[in-house]
Amino acid sequence: MGSDRSTQAHGHTTRVIDGREILFDEEGFLLDPETWSETLAETLAAEVGLGRLTERHWALIRFLRIFYLANGRAPLNRDIRKETGLNLLDLERLFPGGIRNGARRLAGLPNPRSC
């Protein structure tokens, strides 16, 4: 697990994680959600000090991915609460970066700025 190397070009960063080249934008979001993997999520979590992801983390990460891939957009807060039972305060506790810089990044969703 972890990043083997990192290169930058045109505001994008290419990192090798788990033997695969992964392209990130300038804020650390995946450019292609299809390149996501659980190992990538674990690597990013460790980099922000989360350590081991719990089942609550994984439940939200999986919901975000399934919703995004099915709908072409991230779920609204009410969708998250309805599906997972988590409110914004719960999300802040689970993901120090909150929904945008925490959960969305770990789930491999694109930068909300570019959606």
C-alpha positions in Angstrom: 0.0 0.0 0.0 1.2 3.5 -0.6 2.5 5.7 -3.3 5.6 4.6 -5.1 6.2 7.8 -7.1 4.5 11.0 -8.1 4.8 13.3 -11.1 3.0 16.5 -12.0 2.0 18.0 -15.3 -0.6 20.7 -16.2 -2.0 20.9 -12.7 -2.5 17.1 -12.5 -0.6 14.6 -10.5 0.1 11.0 -11.6 0.8 8.7 -8.7 1.6 5.0 -8.7 -0.5 3.3 -6.0 -0.6 -0.4 -5.7 1.4 -0.7 -8.9 -1.1 1.3 -11.0 -0.8 4.8 -12.4 -3.6 7.0 -11.0 -4.3 10.6 -12.2 -5.4 13.2 -9.7 -6.4 16.8 -10.2 -4.6 19.7 -8.4 -6.8 19.2 -5.3 -6.2 15.5 -5.0 -9.4 14.2 -6.5 -9.4 11.3 -9.0 -9.9 12.4 -12.6 -11.4 9.1 -13.6 -13.6 7.4 -10.9 -13.1 4.1 -12.7 -9.5 4.0 -11.5 -10.6 3.8 -7.9 -9.9 0.8 -5.7 -10.3 -0.1 -2.0 -6.5 0.0 -1.8 -6.5 3.5 -3.1 -9.1 4.5 -0.5 -7.0 3.0 2.2 -3.9 4.7 1.0 -5.6 8.1 0.9 -7.1 7.5 4.3 -3.7 6.8 5.8 -2.3 9.9 4.3 -4.9 12.1 6.0 -4.4 10.3 9.3 -7.6 8.2 9.3 -5.8 4.9 9.8 -8.0 1.9 9.4 -11.3 2.5 7.7 -14.2 1.1 9.7 -17.4 -0.5 8.4 -19.1 2.9 8.9 -16.5 4.5 6.6 -16.9 1.8 4.0 -20.7 2.0 4.1 -20.6 5.7 3.1 -17.8 5.2 0.6 -19.7 2.4 -1.1 -22.9 4.4 -1.1 -21.2 7.4 -2.6 -19.7 5.3 -5.4 -22.9 3.4 -6.2 -25.0 6.6 -6.3 -22.5 8.5 -8.4 -22.0 5.7 -10.9 -25.8 5.2 -11.2 -26.7 8.8 -11.4 -23.7 10.7 -12.7 -23.7 13.0 -9.7 -22.9 12.8 -6.0 -25.8 12.3 -3.6 -27.4 15.2 -1.8 -27.0 15.3 2.0 -30.6 14.1 2.4 -29.8 11.1 0.2 -26.8 10.2 2.4 -28.9 10.5 5.6 -31.7 8.4 4.2 -29.5 5.7 3.0 -26.8 5.6 5.7 -28.4 7.3 8.7 -25.4 9.7 8.9 -25.9 13.4 9.3 -23.3 16.1 8.6 -21.9 16.0 12.1 -21.5 12.3 11.9 -19.7 12.7 8.6 -17.3 15.3 10.1 -16.5 12.9 12.9 -15.8 10.0 10.4 -14.0 12.0 7.8 -11.9 15.0 9.1 -12.2 16.6 5.6 -15.9 16.3 5.7 -18.0 15.1 2.8 -16.0 17.0 0.1 -12.4 16.6 1.0 -12.8 13.4 3.1 -15.5 11.1 2.0 -15.8 12.1 -1.7 -12.0 12.0 -2.2 -11.8 8.5 -0.6 -14.7 7.3 -2.7 -13.0 8.4 -5.8 -15.6 10.9 -6.9 -14.5 13.8 -9.1 -13.9 17.2 -7.6 -17.3 18.8 -7.0 -15.9 22.0 -8.5 -15.6 20.2 -11.9 -19.0 18.3 -11.7 
